[in-house]
Each structure stands twice: as C-alpha cells, then as structure tokens.
C-alpha cells in the first residue's frame, strides 16, 4: 500500500527541493504541540504555504486521521467554506442540518491536521469555523496561512519574513545606468529615507553574516532553482557574486528569487560581453532598482516582488503573457484541456506548450493533473486581463467550458468512465463553485441541475441543496430547465431523509415536466416519488411508481442510470416485504443493465441489495459474493459510507456462516470505516437488527473477551487493509 493513501490526507508532493526555513518549520511544530491552532502570517511570496506543508508532512504520522489541505485562494463565498472542507476530506453530506454543525460533529472524534491555506478572502468565515473546531473538536490541529493574523482568541501567530540576503562586502558607488521611463517602476519614498553612504552596508538588504552558498538560504534558493532550469549555468566566482547581488536586490523574497531564476534560460548578454547570464540578470535588476537618488529609498520588499513579477511578464513571449492573463479567471487548479478550451483561440495556439513554458519560469506550479497559480501571479494576471479588456469574455468562456464539462460528465456517468469523471469533477470543483456563484444566471441554473451526479452520486448533498435552493428561487416559472432542478432537489432531499421536501419538489417537477413534455425529467420525478413512497413505508406504491418511471424513460428514448436505480428501489421494497425471489429477479435485471454499460455506482447499490435478498433466500455464499462486489466498487469510488455499509453486510453473512471471529473483526472494521466517513449506522430498525443479532451470536460463540479482541483488531486495521481482508 502507498505510504500515505487518499484516506490519510491530500498533502501534495513538493514541487522542488525545500530550502531553508527549517527554523520556521520547527517553531510551527512546537506551536502545534502546545496549542490547537497556528496562523502563519507574512507578505505575499514569503513561503507561508511551503512552511505549512512541510510542517504538516513532518508531523503527519502523529495524526491517525491524516493531514488535509484546503486551498482557499480561489474561493469567494464564506458560506461554502464548510462544504469546501467537507469535500476535501470526503465527508458525506447526508443530513439537512447546517453544514458547519455537521462538519464540526464529523471532526469531533478525529485526530487530524487541517490546513486552511490563503484565508485572506474568507477571513471572517475561517475565524468562525476555527473557533468552533477548537472548542468542539479537541483532537484537531489547525494550521492556517494568511497575510495577517485572523484575530482568533489566544491566537498563536508565526510571522514569516523574507530570507536575509547575503551581506554586501561594501556599498560601492556605481555609474548610473540610463533607463527609459517604461523601465522605471513607481516607488514610494519619503524625504527621511536615504541611500547609504559609500563604504557602509545597505541597511535594507544586508545581513550581519558573510554570504556563503552552503549556509545562506536566500542564495541557496536561487542557486537551487537556477540549477533546475539552467543546469551548470551558475558556476564561478563572478556568477556566484552576481547571484548574491540578485538576492540582495530582491530582498530575500523566496517567490521573487524563484521567478528571477526562472528567467535565466532567457538571459541574453550582449555578443562579445564578458558578462554571463547570471551577471546579465543581476545588471538588468539593478537597472530597475538602482542607482537611487539621495532622496529615494530602496524598494520595500513587497514592491520588489511586484517588480520581479512585472519584469517576468516583460520577459515572457507575447503568447505567454496573453495566456498568463487569461488563466487568472480560474479559481482552482488548471488542467491543460481546460486551459486550452478557455484561453485558446485564433490569437493563442499551442496552450499546453505555453503552460509548460510558464511553469519553467516559476509562474505556475505543477500539481497532479495540471498546474496551480501562485496567488500573487494570479492577481497580477487578473490586472493584466482587465487592462486588455478581455475579462468579461474570458469569464463567459470559463463559465461555458465548465458547463460543458459537467454536461460531458453527466453523459458519460452511465458508463465505464465513472472513476475518471469523478476525479475530474473533484479537480474542477473550485471552478464549478465559481460558476454557480450567480444563481440568477441561466447558465448557473443549468449547471446546478447537471451536477446532480456531484450532489447525489458523489455525496455532496448539502452543498447541492444550497445551490439548488438558490437557483430554483431565482428561476422563472416558464423556464424549461426548471423540471430538472426540481427533480434533482427532490432526489437530494430524499437521500437526506427529508420526505416532505422530496415529495413537494417531485410533484412540482412532474407537473412542470409534463407541461413541457419532458419525459426524461418526468421519469426522474417519478423516481423521486417512488423513493418517497419507500421512505414513508407506502411499499405497495413503489412498484407502480417504478413502472411509470420506466415508461417515461422509454418514451424519452434515453439511457440513464435512473432506470437501474428505479429497479433497485423496487427491489428494496420487495426485500422489506419479504419477497426475496422477486427482488433477486429485479436486481439481476438491473445488474445486467449496469454491466452492459460498464457502470459502477448504481451496480454497487444493486449488489448491496442483492446480497440482502440472497441472504433472505438462504444463499449465503451468493450473498457474500454480491456484498464483496459492492464493497470493491464503493471503495474504488471513494464512497466510505457505502463501504462501511458493505462491511456490515459481510459481517452479518459471516455470522450466518458460523465464522464468529470474522464477524467481530468485520464489525470492528465497519466501525472504523464509519468513523472515516462520519456516517451514522443504519436508521431503520429492520436494517439495524441483523448487525445486532450477528454481534450477539458472535459473542455467544467466542465469549466477550475474544469478541472484543477481534473487534479491536478490525478497528485498528487501516481502511485499505480492512477492505483487502474483507475481500480475501
């Protein structure tokens, strides 16, 4: 098994070598050991996120429930913060209660590290959530990054400053280098600030120790990044001296140093000049920052980062500049296909190569599946996009692309690529949320309906309810998309155990769908009504409702996952009525439909109910095989609540087969899995009873001590090993 599987956290691999900052990492770890939350503060580009991730990686093994990173730089709605955290951690949303209550309850029994990165835009929401987590989830440690403290009670703050640059040996006067007005960058100066006298250290950039490539962190960062982009280029005393100058000019700001190093491959010394690329780079920077008139101070460090970003922009090709600006409309990580669709046009070809070029310059950070923009780079790109007058156009393209992505995911969901589509939607969730942020926009309304697979199949029920409620309230009565919104909301409500809302929305969806002769929507509305009948115990109404569901789907001529789901609903009603043979026949038909499409999600539901029905017929071996298939599929889809359900069913089967020790161990594994997902046990008494009987039987056969030992063994298994054991 991989050292840190998905259920133990989502810390990304480091994009390059971690240089320096060990003192800050050590201090962060000490603060985390002493207090429940630490806020790492500092200006843009000083490395707050890298310090947080390094500290998290070093203490990850001390947190049994993992270390989880929630990136917030692209989020704008503080009300979605609990949903964003829940989505990252894979917490199912199966209740109508407020999401922050559910999240804190989920975290209450956990021992984990939660990193909220870039809290600035959502400072109030982050502060409120952090206060609740500290009060109600004592096993959770919080690591937050922000440009300023969040104002938490008794806040432990770790301020981060730029690296100390290498100390100049002396401050020697230089011959002024002519600069055009375009090369100058506005500076903030006061008459009291003066350039140091010749022969004295520069008080803004000096350090009290001699520069040394082995110990000076600023220089090490620059040399390391330079070696990565231009191997063997920074060699010799002159080049090292120039590198020291660059570190001083950039004030030791890590992001500025990385961006400067990224420009080395483009360095172009004058032909015949003795200066090498590093000296050329240092000279160009000095042209921007020096010489300074007596009344002009050196640049403040934030200005220096801005200046380097501005200069990096100048050194990019025109196509790279245009792509940089257009990428700023993305809220989260960017995959090459999305970048091509949103940013590419007749003016901008070869987007994947341009992305690689920007990454080589340090302007994008590679992540699994694509790239991430450093926040200062994104902000600069947004300013450039506004100057180009393309902001509205790019926002429209971004919105249309993500609606198209959701449409393709919906079309492909009832097929063999469910895992791929689920991963793609998880990757794009920050950008999908951004599109959903305008509920009165018809495009947002359509997206809220198309994303039913995220809300219902991927467990984001509460978030879906929030978005659906907003777009339904804003939708015109004559909107042809309204039937879909209503039936999706009905299905979400049914899955959350809210039969009244489910029935109300389903009836409205059916009426609107029939008005529009939309038989696909009418079929889904009927399916929601069938679920309502099941939830309210009107079992005799389920079969007739399912027949009408299938009639609507056939009239619409659509192949939808709703049809096998309808058969599963009918079979559940049959099992609750004790009609196991009829349920098996229905589920076998549903299974054939799923198998023909290569589908996993509905087949997992089907196999779970089939296991119950087979067991009702006394076919324990067949029941075990069906439950094993359900467990394997749900684990592949990262459905931890469903996996817990399957483990519980396998425990019942083991009890019937007389394997008391396996029963106890599987029940322990079920408890661990439910803790991982935050799911409660089954609520219906008839569903709970088999597990209770299985436990009682196992205790009678083993004795309490032996049962408890086997149960503890199952609890101690990591979830991946528990699944392998259950399937073995």
Protein Blocks (a to p, Z undefined) as FASTA:
>chain_A
ZZbafknojcdcdfbdceejklmmmmmmmmmmmpmbdcdeddehilmmmmmmmmmmmmmm
mmmnopadddfklpcblklmmmmmmmmnopacfbfbdfklmmmmmmmmpccddddehjll
mmmmmmmmmmmmmmmmmmbccddddfbdehiahiacdddddddddddfbdcddddddddf
klpccddddfkbccddehiacfklgcfbdcdfklmmklmmmmmmmmmmmghklgcjklmm
mmmmmmmmnnopaklmmmmmmmmmmpccdehiabdfklmmmmmmmmmmmccdfklccddf
klmmmmmmmmmmmmpcfklmmmmmmmmmpmbdcdfklmmmmmgcfklghklmmmmmmmmn
opaccdehiacddfklmmmmmmmmmmnopmmmmmmmmmmmmmmmmmmmmmmmnccklmmm
mmmmmmmmmmmmmmmmmmkbmklmmmmmmmmmmmmmnopmmlmmmmmmmmmmmpcfklmk
lmmmmmmmmmmmmmnopaklmmmmmmmmmmmmmmnopaklmmmmmmmmmmmmmmnopaml
mmmmmmmmmmmmmmnopacfklmmmmmmmmmmmmmnopamlmmmmmmmmmmmmmmnopak
lmmmmmmmmmmmmmmnopaklmmmmmmmmmmmmmmnopaklmmmmmmmmmmmmmmnopak
lmmmmmmmmmmmmmmnopacdfblklmmmmmmmmmmmmmmnopmlmmmmmmmmmmpcfkl
mmmmmmZZ
